[in-house]
Amino acid sequence: MMSCSEIYNKLEEFRSSVSKSIEEVTDLDGTCKSMLKRYLADTDSINELAIVKIQAIIDYMYEQVNIGNWKEVKLFLRKTITIACYLKLLALTKTSNEVTDSLVKDLFKIIDFGIMFGCPIDEEPELLQSCATLLSSFDLISHNLSASSSQNQDTTEVDSKQYNAQPIEVVDCPSMETFYKNYIVAEKPVILENCVNHWPALNKWKDQNYFIKLAGLRTVSIEIGRDYTESDWTQKLMTIEEFIKNFIYQSNGPTGYLAQYQLFEQIPELKDDIAEPEYCCFSDSDEPVDVMAWYGPKGTISPLHHDPKRNLLTQVVGEKQIFLFSPKDSEYLYPHEHELLNNTARIDPRFPDFEKYPKYKDAKVYFCVLRPGQMLYIPPKWWHFVESLSISFSVSFWWK
């Protein structure tokens, strides 16, 4: 078993570059900045009282970043959280006598807090992710792996005819030219087959124990509730292990969904199981592709909505039924009037209420069941409703 001092020495290797990053938080108040500089320059001064002071800085920065609009939060506040979380990792391993399960859990919790509420520092952009990889490599904690495999799940048989819908075209790994001309330019949805057969995820992710062993102690944000338009919908932080054991196989109680989540930025090891599709190269900007994870039990729902970017929704585990509508049919779908929900419609295409929404009868419905290994191209502004027919893991690639 690795000792606390050995873990500390490994984490301490990042200290030089983190010390240089103090220059990136020039707007930080003098007291906080001098404290961070002192602990980074003189680790002998780190003791149990230092942990309290470092946590006070983290708490103060957290209060500041939660004031107002998240997009307007000044970067120096978030960079300070990253630096302070790194210092707390050093402080805890320096002042602890032995490596316990409780200590390891606390270390991962600090890392994930820093990743979620902090941001990369220029000198060491992957600082906290690297710390997490380091801890994971030590195999410091054993998990009680009791989750079942998601293979051989019962799924609901559905057909486009029961919804009076048009099936979505399916093509076998089209050429780049064909995809661009027939679907990107034409803004037409399509299902792509045999494009991701090389992904290790297609086999590895069938077993929920894989996630528990690789990232069970990592903290993520889980959506709790039927969908985000419901009044009782909320979000809760929990470990991936807690999520799998309490929600993935849970048929009673509220639904838990890891939805639209940048899991692969937080846990780079999972990124090794997938690959960005070449089709994403057809971009109108230099912005990187947004890669999002969607992981949940049978019955998770994304209500009818549209997004501004192109989307390749890739099904890895399980099946999803998806309804699509052209932007031309927006008036028939009764979008919410509230500004925060104006990209979301009030129609549930599974159970349309024609008395309440009479114009819906004029909408043209497209439908598919997306299966493992398939990618659905959703053009910008196309409305889509998504429901998991089984335990499901999907990856979306969004780009402009």
KEKE-3310 file (N, C-alpha, C; in steps of 0.2 Angstrom, whole numbers, plus 5000, padded with zeros to 4 digits):
npx = (5004:5003:5011:5006:5016:5022:5012:5010:5023:5023:5012:5017:5026:5020:5020:5029:5025:5012:5015:5020:5008:5002:5003:4993:4982:4981:4971:4966:4962:4974:4977:4972:4980:4993:4993:4991:5003:5013:5011:5013:5026:5033:5032:5034:5027:5014:5001:4989:4981:4983:4975:4962:4963:4965:4954:4945:4948:4944:4930:4926:4929:4920:4908:4909:4909:4896:4888:4877:4877:4884:4892:4898:4907:4922:4938:4949:4944:4939:4951:4958:4951:4955:4969:4969:4962:4972:4982:4975:4975:4989:4990:4982:4987:5000:4998:4992:4992:4990:4985:4968:4952:4943:4951:4956:4943:4940:4950:4948:4935:4939:4946:4937:4928:4936:4938:4925:4920:4931:4944:4955:4972:4985:4998:4998:4987:4979:4979:4972:4965:4976:4981:4970:4972:4984:4981:4972:4980:4987:4978:4971:4960:4947:4933:4916:4911:4896:4886:4876:4878:4874:4869:4858:4846:4828:4819:4807:4797:4795:4788:4788:4776:4766:4766:4762:4773:4787:4800:4818:4831:4843:4860:4875:4890:4894:4903:4914:4911:4899:4891:4893:4887:4874:4868:4873:4874:4861:4854:4848:4842:4850:4853:4869:4878:4890:4901:4908:4913:4925:4927:4932:4923:4910:4911:4916:4908:4897:4896:4892:4900:4913:4913:4912:4924:4934:4930:4923:4923:4922:4915:4900:4887:4870:4855:4839:4823:4809:4810:4818:4808:4799:4792:4798:4810:4828:4845:4859:4874:4884:4894:4900:4898:4888:4878:4876:4873:4861:4852:4853:4848:4836:4819:4809:4804:4812:4819:4836:4848:4863:4866:4869:4883:4900:4909:4920:4930:4932:4936:4948:4952:4941:4939:4948:4941:4933:4931:4932:4921:4925:4917:4914:4922:4917:4915:4910:4917:4932:4930:4932:4925:4911:4909:4898:4891:4878:4870:4860:4846:4833:4819:4823:4821:4823:4815:4805:4815:4826:4843:4856:4868:4876:4873:4880:4873:4878:4875:4880:4877:4863:4846:4837:4822:4818:4811:4809:4808:4806:4813:4804:4792:4789:4779:4769:4772:4771:4780:4787:4784:4791:4807:4818:4815:4812:4817:4811:4798:4780:4774:4772:4777:4774:4762:4752:4741:4728:4717:4721:4732:4729:4735:4746:4743:4746:4760:4775:4781:4796:4804:4814:4823:4837:4851:4865:4881:4876:4875:4866:4863:4859:4852:4856:4844:4834:4820:4820:4815:4819:4819:4825:4825:4830:4843:4855:4869:4874:4883:4886:4891:4894:4894:4898)
npy = (4994:5011:5024:5039:5049:5045:5047:5061:5066:5063:5071:5083:5085:5093:5106:5116:5121:5125:5135:5145:5149:5158:5170:5171:5175:5188:5198:5193:5196:5203:5196:5183:5179:5180:5170:5159:5159:5158:5145:5137:5141:5137:5122:5117:5124:5120:5114:5107:5118:5125:5118:5122:5136:5135:5129:5139:5149:5142:5141:5154:5158:5150:5155:5167:5164:5159:5170:5179:5178:5163:5162:5175:5175:5179:5173:5173:5170:5156:5150:5152:5143:5131:5131:5132:5120:5111:5113:5109:5096:5093:5097:5088:5075:5077:5079:5068:5052:5039:5030:5029:5023:5033:5045:5044:5045:5058:5065:5063:5069:5082:5085:5083:5093:5104:5103:5105:5117:5125:5130:5127:5130:5140:5136:5123:5114:5102:5100:5095:5084:5076:5074:5066:5055:5050:5046:5036:5027:5021:5013:5013:5010:4997:4992:4987:4977:4975:4978:4973:4967:4976:4970:4960:4966:4969:4977:4989:4985:4995:5004:5014:5016:5016:5028:5036:5040:5045:5035:5037:5039:5026:5024:5016:5019:5032:5041:5055:5065:5062:5062:5076:5083:5077:5077:5087:5099:5098:5099:5087:5074:5059:5041:5034:5020:5007:5015:5017:5005:5002:5007:5004:5006:5001:4987:4988:4996:4990:4983:4988:4988:4991:5005:5008:5003:5010:5023:5025:5033:5046:5062:5068:5078:5074:5073:5074:5068:5068:5076:5091:5101:5099:5104:5098:5095:5093:5095:5085:5082:5067:5052:5042:5028:5028:5033:5023:5012:5017:5022:5017:5004:5006:5005:5010:5026:5042:5047:5046:5054:5056:5068:5077:5080:5084:5073:5067:5076:5078:5065:5059:5046:5039:5044:5038:5027:5030:5039:5055:5057:5058:5065:5077:5086:5095:5110:5127:5135:5138:5132:5120:5103:5099:5087:5076:5067:5055:5046:5034:5025:5014:5023:5037:5054:5066:5081:5087:5097:5109:5112:5123:5119:5107:5089:5074:5060:5047:5030:5020:5010:5000:5006:5019:5028:5040:5055:5066:5083:5094:5111:5119:5115:5121:5130:5121:5114:5120:5128:5133:5148:5155:5163:5155:5143:5143:5135:5123:5112:5110:5098:5081:5069:5055:5054:5063:5077:5081:5089:5100:5104:5107:5110:5102:5091:5094:5093:5085:5070:5062:5047:5035:5021:5021:5011:5001:5006:5014:5030:5045:5059:5075:5089:5107:5116:5107:5099:5087:5073:5062:5046:5034:5016:5006:5003:5015:5022:5036:5046:5062:5073:5089:5102:5118)
npz = (5000:4996:5004:5014:5013:5002:4992:4994:4990:4976:4972:4975:4965:4955:4960:4957:4944:4948:4957:4949:4943:4951:4946:4937:4944:4947:4951:4963:4980:4992:5004:5003:4992:4996:5006:4998:4991:5001:5006:4995:4992:5004:5010:5022:5031:5030:5039:5050:5054:5042:5033:5037:5034:5020:5016:5019:5010:4998:5001:5001:4988:4981:4985:4979:4965:4963:4963:4953:4935:4928:4917:4917:4927:4934:4928:4937:4949:4948:4944:4956:4964:4959:4961:4975:4979:4974:4984:4995:4993:4994:5008:5015:5012:5018:5031:5036:5044:5039:5024:5022:5018:5019:5018:5005:4998:5002:4995:4982:4981:4983:4972:4962:4965:4963:4949:4944:4948:4947:4935:4921:4924:4916:4917:4920:4913:4915:4928:4940:4934:4931:4944:4949:4940:4944:4958:4955:4949:4959:4965:4977:4984:4987:4979:4982:4970:4964:4954:4941:4924:4910:4899:4889:4892:4894:4882:4876:4863:4849:4835:4821:4814:4824:4829:4818:4810:4800:4796:4800:4788:4786:4784:4778:4785:4777:4764:4767:4758:4754:4766:4769:4758:4757:4769:4779:4772:4767:4778:4785:4795:4799:4801:4805:4802:4807:4810:4821:4826:4830:4843:4860:4870:4866:4870:4883:4891:4893:4905:4921:4932:4927:4926:4940:4945:4938:4940:4951:4963:4959:4959:4952:4944:4946:4938:4945:4944:4933:4921:4915:4914:4924:4940:4952:4948:4950:4954:4960:4969:4968:4970:4956:4959:4969:4961:4951:4959:4966:4957:4943:4942:4948:4949:4956:4964:4962:4946:4941:4932:4923:4913:4898:4901:4904:4905:4900:4900:4913:4918:4910:4907:4902:4890:4882:4878:4867:4852:4843:4830:4812:4804:4811:4807:4798:4800:4805:4812:4823:4835:4848:4848:4857:4869:4876:4889:4892:4903:4910:4918:4912:4905:4906:4901:4888:4886:4872:4862:4855:4848:4846:4839:4827:4829:4833:4839:4848:4851:4864:4874:4877:4871:4863:4860:4848:4843:4830:4823:4810:4809:4802:4807:4819:4824:4826:4837:4849:4858:4874:4882:4891:4893:4897:4893:4879:4869:4871:4869:4872:4869:4870:4861:4862:4868:4862:4865:4857:4859:4867:4860:4846:4833:4832:4824:4812:4811:4805:4809:4813:4816:4826:4833:4841:4841:4849:4843:4833:4825:4827:4816:4820:4814:4816:4826:4824:4831:4845:4854:4867:4873:4885:4882:4889:4901:4898:4888:4881:4869:4864:4851:4849:4838:4829)
capx = (5000:5006:5010:5004:5021:5024:5007:5012:5029:5020:5008:5022:5029:5016:5020:5033:5021:5007:5018:5020:5001:4999:5003:4987:4976:4983:4966:4964:4964:4981:4977:4972:4986:4999:4993:4993:5010:5017:5010:5016:5034:5036:5027:5035:5022:5008:4999:4982:4978:4983:4970:4957:4964:4964:4947:4941:4949:4939:4923:4925:4929:4914:4903:4910:4907:4889:4885:4876:4877:4890:4896:4901:4911:4929:4942:4954:4941:4939:4958:4960:4948:4959:4975:4968:4961:4978:4985:4972:4977:4995:4990:4979:4992:5006:4996:4988:4996:4990:4980:4962:4947:4940:4956:4955:4937:4941:4955:4944:4930:4942:4948:4931:4925:4940:4936:4918:4920:4937:4945:4962:4977:4989:5004:4996:4980:4976:4982:4968:4964:4982:4981:4966:4975:4989:4978:4969:4985:4989:4973:4971:4953:4944:4926:4912:4908:4890:4882:4875:4879:4868:4868:4852:4840:4822:4817:4800:4797:4791:4788:4786:4769:4761:4766:4761:4779:4792:4807:4824:4835:4849:4866:4881:4896:4895:4910:4914:4908:4891:4888:4892:4882:4867:4865:4876:4871:4853:4851:4843:4844:4851:4857:4875:4880:4897:4906:4911:4914:4932:4927:4932:4917:4905:4911:4918:4903:4891:4897:4892:4906:4918:4913:4913:4931:4938:4929:4917:4924:4922:4909:4897:4881:4865:4848:4834:4816:4806:4813:4820:4802:4795:4794:4802:4817:4833:4852:4862:4881:4885:4899:4897:4896:4882:4873:4875:4869:4855:4848:4854:4844:4831:4813:4804:4807:4813:4824:4842:4851:4869:4864:4873:4888:4907:4912:4926:4935:4933:4939:4951:4953:4935:4940:4951:4936:4929:4935:4928:4920:4928:4912:4913:4927:4913:4913:4910:4921:4938:4929:4932:4919:4908:4908:4894:4889:4871:4870:4855:4842:4827:4814:4825:4818:4824:4809:4805:4818:4831:4849:4859:4873:4875:4874:4880:4871:4880:4872:4885:4874:4856:4842:4833:4818:4819:4806:4812:4803:4809:4812:4798:4785:4790:4773:4764:4774:4769:4786:4786:4784:4796:4813:4823:4812:4809:4819:4808:4791:4775:4771:4775:4775:4771:4755:4749:4734:4726:4712:4725:4737:4726:4740:4751:4741:4749:4767:4777:4785:4801:4805:4819:4825:4844:4854:4872:4885:4873:4875:4860:4865:4853:4854:4854:4837:4829:4817:4820:4812:4823:4818:4829:4821:4834:4849:4858:4874:4875:4888:4884:4896:4891:4899:4895)
capy = (5000:5017:5028:5046:5053:5044:5051:5068:5067:5062:5077:5088:5086:5098:5112:5122:5125:5128:5141:5150:5151:5163:5176:5171:5177:5195:5202:5191:5200:5202:5191:5176:5178:5179:5164:5153:5160:5156:5138:5134:5142:5134:5117:5115:5128:5117:5110:5106:5124:5127:5115:5126:5142:5134:5128:5146:5152:5138:5142:5161:5158:5147:5160:5173:5161:5158:5176:5181:5173:5159:5164:5181:5174:5181:5167:5172:5166:5149:5148:5151:5137:5125:5131:5130:5113:5107:5114:5105:5089:5092:5097:5082:5070:5079:5079:5062:5047:5033:5030:5026:5024:5040:5050:5043:5048:5065:5067:5063:5074:5089:5085:5084:5100:5109:5102:5107:5124:5129:5130:5126:5136:5140:5132:5115:5114:5096:5099:5091:5078:5073:5072:5060:5049:5048:5043:5030:5022:5018:5007:5014:5008:4992:4993:4981:4977:4971:4980:4968:4969:4979:4966:4956:4969:4969:4983:4989:4985:5000:5004:5021:5016:5017:5035:5039:5044:5043:5032:5040:5035:5023:5023:5012:5023:5036:5044:5062:5069:5060:5065:5083:5085:5074:5078:5093:5105:5098:5099:5082:5069:5052:5036:5031:5013:5005:5021:5017:4998:5002:5010:5000:5008:4996:4981:4989:5000:4985:4981:4994:4987:4995:5012:5008:5002:5015:5030:5025:5038:5052:5065:5070:5081:5070:5076:5070:5070:5066:5080:5098:5106:5098:5108:5095:5093:5096:5092:5083:5079:5061:5048:5038:5022:5030:5034:5017:5008:5019:5024:5013:4998:5008:5005:5014:5032:5047:5045:5049:5054:5059:5071:5083:5081:5084:5067:5065:5081:5076:5058:5058:5039:5037:5047:5033:5022:5033:5044:5060:5055:5062:5070:5083:5091:5100:5115:5134:5139:5134:5130:5112:5099:5098:5079:5076:5060:5054:5039:5033:5019:5014:5028:5044:5058:5073:5083:5089:5103:5110:5115:5128:5116:5100:5084:5067:5057:5040:5026:5015:5005:5001:5008:5025:5030:5047:5058:5072:5087:5100:5118:5122:5113:5124:5132:5115:5110:5124:5130:5136:5155:5158:5164:5150:5137:5144:5130:5117:5112:5107:5092:5074:5065:5049:5055:5070:5080:5085:5094:5105:5106:5105:5111:5097:5086:5096:5092:5079:5066:5057:5042:5030:5018:5021:5005:5002:5007:5019:5037:5049:5065:5079:5096:5112:5118:5101:5097:5080:5070:5056:5042:5027:5010:5002:5006:5018:5027:5039:5051:5067:5077:5095:5107:5123)
capz = (5000:4995:5011:5013:5011:4995:4988:4994:4985:4969:4971:4975:4958:4951:4964:4954:4939:4951:4960:4943:4941:4955:4942:4933:4948:4950:4954:4969:4986:4994:5010:5000:4987:5000:5009:4993:4989:5006:5006:4989:4992:5010:5012:5029:5034:5029:5045:5051:5053:5035:5030:5038:5030:5013:5015:5020:5003:4994:5002:4999:4981:4979:4986:4973:4958:4963:4962:4946:4929:4928:4911:4918:4933:4932:4928:4942:4955:4947:4945:4963:4967:4956:4965:4982:4979:4974:4990:5000:4992:4997:5015:5018:5012:5022:5038:5038:5046:5035:5019:5024:5013:5020:5015:4998:4996:5002:4990:4975:4982:4982:4965:4957:4966:4959:4941:4942:4950:4945:4928:4920:4924:4910:4918:4921:4912:4917:4935:4944:4931:4932:4951:4949:4937:4949:4963:4953:4947:4965:4967:4985:4988:4984:4978:4982:4964:4964:4949:4936:4917:4907:4893:4889:4895:4891:4879:4873:4855:4846:4828:4819:4812:4829:4830:4812:4809:4795:4798:4798:4784:4788:4779:4780:4785:4771:4763:4770:4753:4754:4772:4769:4753:4758:4776:4782:4768:4766:4785:4785:4799:4796:4806:4802:4804:4806:4810:4828:4828:4833:4850:4865:4874:4864:4874:4890:4895:4895:4912:4925:4936:4924:4929:4947:4946:4935:4942:4956:4968:4956:4960:4946:4945:4943:4937:4949:4942:4926:4916:4918:4914:4930:4946:4957:4945:4954:4953:4966:4968:4971:4966:4951:4962:4972:4956:4948:4964:4968:4951:4937:4943:4952:4946:4960:4966:4956:4941:4941:4925:4921:4907:4895:4906:4902:4909:4897:4902:4921:4918:4903:4905:4898:4883:4878:4875:4862:4847:4839:4823:4807:4802:4815:4804:4794:4805:4803:4817:4826:4842:4849:4848:4864:4870:4882:4891:4894:4906:4915:4918:4907:4906:4906:4896:4887:4882:4865:4862:4849:4850:4840:4835:4824:4834:4832:4845:4847:4856:4866:4878:4877:4866:4864:4855:4847:4839:4827:4819:4806:4812:4799:4810:4826:4826:4828:4843:4855:4862:4880:4881:4895:4889:4898:4890:4873:4865:4873:4867:4877:4866:4872:4855:4863:4870:4860:4867:4851:4861:4870:4855:4839:4828:4832:4819:4805:4811:4802:4814:4811:4822:4826:4839:4841:4845:4851:4838:4828:4827:4824:4815:4821:4811:4821:4827:4823:4837:4846:4860:4868:4879:4885:4882:4893:4904:4892:4888:4874:4869:4859:4849:4846:4834:4825)
cpx = (5004:5005:5008:5010:5023:5019:5009:5018:5027:5016:5012:5025:5026:5017:5024:5029:5015:5009:5018:5013:4998:4999:4997:4981:4978:4977:4963:4967:4971:4982:4977:4978:4992:4999:4994:5000:5015:5017:5014:5024:5037:5031:5028:5030:5015:5006:4992:4978:4978:4977:4963:4957:4963:4957:4943:4942:4944:4932:4921:4925:4922:4908:4903:4907:4900:4885:4884:4876:4884:4895:4900:4906:4919:4934:4947:4951:4941:4946:4961:4957:4953:4966:4974:4966:4967:4982:4982:4974:4984:4995:4987:4984:4998:5004:4993:4994:4996:4984:4974:4957:4944:4945:4955:4949:4937:4945:4951:4939:4933:4944:4942:4927:4929:4939:4930:4917:4926:4938:4953:4966:4982:4995:5004:4989:4976:4978:4978:4966:4970:4983:4976:4968:4980:4986:4975:4974:4988:4984:4973:4965:4950:4936:4922:4908:4902:4885:4881:4877:4873:4866:4861:4846:4834:4821:4810:4801:4792:4792:4785:4779:4764:4761:4764:4767:4783:4798:4812:4828:4841:4854:4872:4887:4898:4902:4909:4910:4900:4888:4888:4887:4875:4864:4867:4872:4863:4850:4846:4846:4845:4854:4863:4877:4887:4902:4910:4913:4921:4932:4927:4926:4911:4905:4912:4912:4897:4890:4897:4898:4912:4919:4915:4921:4935:4936:4923:4917:4923:4915:4906:4890:4875:4858:4843:4827:4815:4810:4814:4814:4798:4797:4798:4808:4822:4840:4855:4869:4882:4891:4896:4895:4890:4876:4871:4871:4862:4850:4848:4849:4838:4824:4808:4808:4809:4819:4830:4845:4857:4868:4868:4879:4895:4911:4919:4932:4937:4937:4942:4951:4947:4935:4943:4947:4932:4933:4930:4927:4923:4923:4911:4918:4923:4910:4914:4914:4927:4936:4929:4925:4917:4906:4904:4892:4881:4870:4864:4851:4836:4822:4817:4823:4822:4818:4810:4809:4823:4837:4852:4865:4871:4877:4875:4879:4873:4878:4878:4882:4867:4852:4838:4828:4818:4814:4809:4807:4808:4808:4806:4792:4785:4783:4768:4766:4773:4775:4784:4787:4790:4803:4818:4821:4810:4812:4816:4801:4786:4773:4775:4772:4773:4764:4752:4742:4732:4720:4716:4729:4735:4731:4745:4749:4744:4757:4769:4782:4790:4803:4811:4820:4833:4847:4862:4876:4882:4874:4869:4863:4858:4855:4853:4847:4832:4826:4818:4818:4816:4821:4822:4824:4824:4839:4853:4864:4875:4880:4886:4890:4893:4896:4895:4896)
cpy = (5006:5021:5035:5050:5052:5047:5058:5070:5067:5069:5083:5090:5092:5105:5118:5125:5128:5135:5147:5153:5156:5170:5177:5174:5184:5199:5199:5195:5198:5196:5184:5174:5176:5173:5158:5153:5157:5148:5134:5135:5138:5129:5115:5119:5125:5112:5109:5113:5127:5124:5119:5133:5141:5133:5134:5149:5149:5140:5150:5162:5155:5151:5165:5170:5160:5164:5178:5176:5169:5161:5171:5181:5175:5174:5167:5169:5159:5146:5147:5145:5131:5125:5129:5123:5109:5107:5110:5098:5088:5092:5091:5076:5071:5078:5073:5056:5040:5034:5026:5027:5031:5045:5050:5046:5055:5068:5068:5068:5081:5090:5087:5091:5105:5109:5106:5115:5129:5129:5129:5132:5135:5136:5125:5114:5108:5095:5094:5084:5073:5070:5066:5054:5046:5044:5036:5025:5018:5013:5007:5011:5002:4993:4986:4981:4972:4973:4974:4971:4971:4975:4962:4959:4969:4976:4983:4989:4990:5001:5011:5021:5018:5024:5039:5043:5041:5040:5036:5036:5032:5022:5020:5016:5027:5039:5051:5066:5068:5063:5072:5086:5083:5076:5085:5099:5104:5098:5093:5077:5062:5048:5033:5025:5011:5010:5021:5010:4997:5004:5004:5000:5003:4990:4983:4992:4996:4983:4987:4994:4991:5002:5013:5007:5007:5022:5030:5030:5045:5055:5069:5074:5076:5074:5072:5073:5068:5069:5087:5103:5105:5102:5105:5093:5096:5092:5090:5080:5072:5057:5044:5031:5023:5030:5027:5012:5010:5021:5019:5007:4999:5009:5009:5021:5036:5044:5049:5049:5059:5062:5077:5085:5080:5079:5066:5070:5080:5070:5056:5050:5036:5039:5042:5027:5024:5037:5049:5058:5060:5067:5076:5088:5097:5106:5122:5138:5135:5132:5122:5109:5098:5090:5079:5068:5060:5047:5039:5026:5020:5020:5035:5047:5064:5076:5086:5096:5103:5113:5119:5124:5109:5095:5077:5063:5049:5036:5020:5009:5006:5004:5015:5026:5038:5050:5065:5076:5093:5107:5121:5120:5116:5126:5127:5112:5114:5125:5134:5144:5158:5158:5158:5143:5137:5139:5123:5117:5109:5100:5086:5070:5058:5049:5062:5071:5084:5091:5101:5108:5104:5106:5106:5092:5088:5095:5085:5076:5062:5053:5037:5027:5017:5015:5006:5002:5011:5026:5041:5056:5070:5086:5101:5114:5113:5099:5089:5079:5063:5052:5035:5021:5005:5006:5008:5022:5029:5044:5056:5071:5083:5100:5112:5122)
cpz = (5000:5002:5009:5011:5004:4990:4988:4990:4978:4967:4971:4969:4954:4954:4961:4949:4942:4954:4955:4942:4945:4951:4938:4937:4951:4953:4961:4975:4989:5000:5007:4996:4991:5004:5004:4992:4994:5006:5000:4989:4998:5012:5019:5033:5034:5035:5045:5051:5046:5031:5031:5034:5023:5011:5015:5013:4998:4995:5000:4991:4978:4980:4980:4967:4958:4963:4955:4941:4929:4923:4912:4924:4930:4933:4934:4948:4954:4947:4952:4966:4965:4960:4972:4983:4979:4981:4995:4999:4995:5005:5018:5018:5017:5029:5040:5039:5042:5030:5021:5018:5013:5017:5008:4995:4996:4997:4983:4975:4981:4975:4960:4959:4962:4951:4940:4943:4948:4938:4927:4921:4919:4911:4918:4920:4914:4924:4939:4941:4932:4939:4952:4946:4941:4955:4961:4951:4953:4968:4974:4988:4984:4984:4979:4975:4964:4959:4944:4929:4914:4900:4895:4893:4891:4888:4876:4866:4853:4838:4826:4817:4818:4831:4824:4810:4803:4798:4796:4794:4787:4783:4782:4779:4778:4770:4766:4765:4753:4760:4772:4764:4755:4764:4779:4778:4767:4773:4786:4790:4796:4802:4802:4806:4803:4806:4816:4830:4831:4841:4855:4870:4872:4868:4882:4894:4896:4902:4917:4930:4933:4926:4936:4948:4944:4938:4947:4961:4966:4957:4954:4948:4942:4943:4941:4947:4935:4921:4918:4917:4920:4936:4951:4954:4949:4952:4960:4964:4971:4967:4961:4954:4965:4967:4953:4953:4966:4963:4945:4937:4947:4948:4950:4962:4960:4952:4941:4934:4925:4914:4905:4900:4903:4905:4907:4899:4910:4922:4912:4902:4901:4891:4879:4875:4869:4857:4844:4832:4818:4804:4805:4812:4800:4799:4802:4808:4819:4833:4842:4849:4855:4864:4876:4883:4893:4896:4911:4914:4913:4910:4907:4900:4895:4883:4876:4865:4856:4852:4844:4836:4832:4830:4831:4838:4844:4853:4857:4869:4877:4871:4868:4858:4854:4842:4836:4823:4816:4810:4808:4802:4817:4828:4828:4834:4849:4860:4868:4878:4885:4892:4890:4895:4883:4867:4866:4871:4872:4875:4868:4866:4856:4865:4868:4862:4862:4853:4863:4865:4848:4833:4827:4826:4813:4805:4808:4806:4810:4817:4821:4833:4837:4845:4845:4844:4832:4830:4823:4823:4816:4819:4816:4820:4825:4830:4838:4853:4861:4874:4879:4886:4887:4897:4898:4893:4881:4875:4863:4857:4846:4843:4830:4817)
residu = (MET:MET:SER:CYS:SER:GLU:ILE:TYR:ASN:LYS:LEU:GLU:GLU:PHE:ARG:SER:SER:VAL:SER:LYS:SER:ILE:GLU:GLU:VAL:THR:ASP:LEU:ASP:GLY:THR:CYS:LYS:SER:MET:LEU:LYS:ARG:TYR:LEU:ALA:ASP:THR:ASP:SER:ILE:ASN:GLU:LEU:ALA:ILE:VAL:LYS:ILE:GLN:ALA:ILE:ILE:ASP:TYR:MET:TYR:GLU:GLN:VAL:ASN:ILE:GLY:ASN:TRP:LYS:GLU:VAL:LYS:LEU:PHE:LEU:ARG:LYS:THR:ILE:THR:ILE:ALA:CYS:TYR:LEU:LYS:LEU:LEU:ALA:LEU:THR:LYS:THR:SER:ASN:GLU:VAL:THR:ASP:SER:LEU:VAL:LYS:ASP:LEU:PHE:LYS:ILE:ILE:ASP:PHE:GLY:ILE:MET:PHE:GLY:CYS:PRO:ILE:ASP:GLU:GLU:PRO:GLU:LEU:LEU:GLN:SER:CYS:ALA:THR:LEU:LEU:SER:SER:PHE:ASP:LEU:ILE:SER:HIS:ASN:LEU:SER:ALA:SER:SER:SER:GLN:ASN:GLN:ASP:THR:THR:GLU:VAL:ASP:SER:LYS:GLN:TYR:ASN:ALA:GLN:PRO:ILE:GLU:VAL:VAL:ASP:CYS:PRO:SER:MET:GLU:THR:PHE:TYR:LYS:ASN:TYR:ILE:VAL:ALA:GLU:LYS:PRO:VAL:ILE:LEU:GLU:ASN:CYS:VAL:ASN:HIS:TRP:PRO:ALA:LEU:ASN:LYS:TRP:LYS:ASP:GLN:ASN:TYR:PHE:ILE:LYS:LEU:ALA:GLY:LEU:ARG:THR:VAL:SER:ILE:GLU:ILE:GLY:ARG:ASP:TYR:THR:GLU:SER:ASP:TRP:THR:GLN:LYS:LEU:MET:THR:ILE:GLU:GLU:PHE:ILE:LYS:ASN:PHE:ILE:TYR:GLN:SER:ASN:GLY:PRO:THR:GLY:TYR:LEU:ALA:GLN:TYR:GLN:LEU:PHE:GLU:GLN:ILE:PRO:GLU:LEU:LYS:ASP:ASP:ILE:ALA:GLU:PRO:GLU:TYR:CYS:CYS:PHE:SER:ASP:SER:ASP:GLU:PRO:VAL:ASP:VAL:MET:ALA:TRP:TYR:GLY:PRO:LYS:GLY:THR:ILE:SER:PRO:LEU:HIS:HIS:ASP:PRO:LYS:ARG:ASN:LEU:LEU:THR:GLN:VAL:VAL:GLY:GLU:LYS:GLN:ILE:PHE:LEU:PHE:SER:PRO:LYS:ASP:SER:GLU:TYR:LEU:TYR:PRO:HIS:GLU:HIS:GLU:LEU:LEU:ASN:ASN:THR:ALA:ARG:ILE:ASP:PRO:ARG:PHE:PRO:ASP:PHE:GLU:LYS:TYR:PRO:LYS:TYR:LYS:ASP:ALA:LYS:VAL:TYR:PHE:CYS:VAL:LEU:ARG:PRO:GLY:GLN:MET:LEU:TYR:ILE:PRO:PRO:LYS:TRP:TRP:HIS:PHE:VAL:GLU:SER:LEU:SER:ILE:SER:PHE:SER:VAL:SER:PHE:TRP:TRP:LYS)
# end
